[in-house]
Every structure is written in C-alpha cells, then in structure tokens.
C-alpha cells in the first residue's frame, strides 16, 4: 500500500502507529470495502512464502522481545512460511493457520533462496515494508510490483521508491476503486 505521494507508511512509525501517524488510511479499502476489492485482497494471500523486514513484523529495535509475536495475533493472514529480515537472531515462531516466522540474519539473497525453497512452485511475495521492497528492487530481484495506491497525501514518512532512479516499470493492469487504485507493474531490467 502506498500514498499518492509515494509513502508506504506515514511519519513517526511506532508500536502505537505501525503504519505511521495516519497510516491506517492506506488500508481503508481493505476494511471498509472488502467486497469490491476481494480479488486484490485474495491475490495478496496466494504466495507460497513471504519475505518482510523487521519493522513490518514489529516496531522494536535491537534484541528481540520474545513476548512479541507480530501485529496480527495468533493467526496471521499469511498461512505460509514468512522470512523476516533482521540483524538479531531469533528462534522460528510457529503460529496458528500454517504461518511460521523464520528470522534471517544473513541478507536478502539468503531470505529469497529460503523462501523460494519453501514456496515450491508458488510465488514468493515481498510483503514489505518499504526498505525491504527497495532493497529487492535495487538488487533486481522483483519481477512484478503490485501497488495499492490510496488517495492520501502524507508529505513525509517511509518512501517506497526513493533512490530507485533507474527503475523501469511497465504497467500491466490498473483497477480504480473509490478508496484505492490497484496497479500492477512488470519490472523491466
């Protein structure tokens, strides 16, 4: 999800504001209009494995608080292996519904290799946050970019595409809804 001005989270991300101040406005389409966005919501949950950064898993920094199990409660929406990029080791966290969070400390390529092995023939999704997506885009490791653009302007926060001046995108599809525009791009190399 991204704002009209390119931020994947608003300013001042914290435990109280995981998407930054006002960031919940990015997700209104999911919760206020789930029926009209059902195909896009379903497409998010089709991957065979996911990769996310530590900030998407939790707002903490430094050593882990082993009591923290993520933003989603006991049954996260992934229902597949999730590989969390971090600098701090942690034992895998098995959750309800088939989600296991595995914490990867040896870089984006290692996380991708592990996710591909876990996904089998299914796709691997880079779930976010913005820094994680930028790292994979900069490394040329993303084939398709799906953006859910909310009619919100933050002016500051966590930029999604900052610093990717050579990124070439080819629009594959676009679906306009009242609270969001869903755009899919092929990443050209």
N, C-alpha and C positions, 0 to 999 in steps of 0.2 A: 504494500500500500504506500502511496506517496501523495503529497500535497501538490497543488497546481504549480508551486514554485520549487518542487523537487526535493522536499524533505520527507524522509521515511519516519521521522519522529520529530515532535516539536521540541522546543527548548527545555532545558532543565529536567532531563530524564532522572527518575528516582524510583524507589520502591513504591511510593505513593502514586507516581505518574510514569508507568513503564513505557508509554509512548510519548513522554514529554508532556508539558503543560498543554492541554487542549488536544492532545494526540488522539484521544478516543474518537474525535470527529472523523479521523481517517477510516474508521471501521463502522460508521453508521450504516452503511449499505448492507453489511453482513447481518446486523441485528435488527434494523428497522425494516428492511426489505429483503428478507432471505428468500422468499418465493421467487421474486423477479430476478434474483441473482443466483438461483440454485445451481445452474450449470457451472458457473465460475467458482462457487463455493465447493462443489463436488470435485472440480479439477484440481483444487489445492490439495485435496486429500488422496490423490491417486498414486503418489510416488511410492516406490518400494523402499526408499530410505531418504532421510533428510539430513541436511547439514545446517547448523546455526552457530552464531557466535555466542560467547558467554553472556553478553548483555541481553540477547534475546531470551536466554534461559533464565537469567536473574540479574538484578541490579547490583549485586555485590562485586567487590574487587578484592584482590589478594587471596589469601587462603579461603577455602570453602567453609561455609556454614552448612554442615551436613544435615541440618534440620530442613534446609531449603530444598524443595523438590520441584520448583518451577512455578510459573504463573497459572497453570491450568488445573490444579487439583490432582486428585488421584487417577483420573482417566484423561490424560492429554489427548488432543484431537488427532495425533499423528498415526497411532495404531501401526507403527513400523519402527525400525531402528532409527535413532536420531544421534548424530555425531556432533558433539558440542566442542568448538574450538576454544582452547583455554591455555594459559601458561601454568596452571596449577593442577596437578594430578588429583583425580578423584575416582573412586571405585564406580563401576557402572550402576545405574539407578534403574531398577525394573519397576514399571508402573502398570496399572490396570490397562486392559484393552490392547495389549501387544506392544506398547511403547517401552523401549529401553533406551535410556540416555547413556551414551558412551562418551567419555571425556577424552579428547585428543589433544596431546601437548606437542606433537611433532609436525605441525603445519598443515596448510590447506591441501597439499597434494596427498599427504597420508590420509587425511579425512576423506578425500574424494575416493581414493583407492579402496578404503574400507567400506564406504557407502556403496560403491559400485558392486563390490563383492556381496554385500548384504542384500542389495536390491535385485540381484539376478538379472532377469530380462526387463524389469520395470525401470522407470526413470528415477533419477536422483534429483531431488529438489533442494536448491539452496534457499532455505526458508528465511534467512536474514540474520541479523539486521543489516543495516546499510553498509557498515565497514566490511562485513563478511562478503556481501554481494560485490562490493567494489574490488576486493582482493581477487575474487574469482573472475570477474570481468576483466580486470587488468592483466591477469595471467592467461586470458584466452580460454578459460575452462567452462564457459557457459555457452550453450548453443541457442537457447531461447530465453527471452526475458519477458515475463508477464507482469505488467503494471496495472494496478487498480488505482486510478487517479481520482482522488476526492476533490470536490470543489471547495478547497480550504487553502488559505494562504497563511503560512507561519512567519515568514521573514527571517527565521533562524531555526536552528535545530540540527538534526543529523541528515546531511545531504546524501542522496543516493548516488548520484553520478559525478560528483565533484572530482576533478583531476583526471577524468577519463576522456581527454580531449580527442583522442584518436579512435574512439569507439564508433563503429559503423553499425547502424541498425536498419533493418528492412522491415517495415510494418507488414505483418501477416494478417492481422484482424483487429477490428475495433468494434466494441459494442457500447452504446451510450445508454445509460440509465439516469434516473433522476439524481441519485446520490453518488454516482461513480461512473467513470468511463473505463472499461476494461480494454487494455491494449496489449497485443502480443507482438513481439518483435523477434526476428531471427537475427542473431548476432553474426555479422559478416567479418571474416578475417582477411 
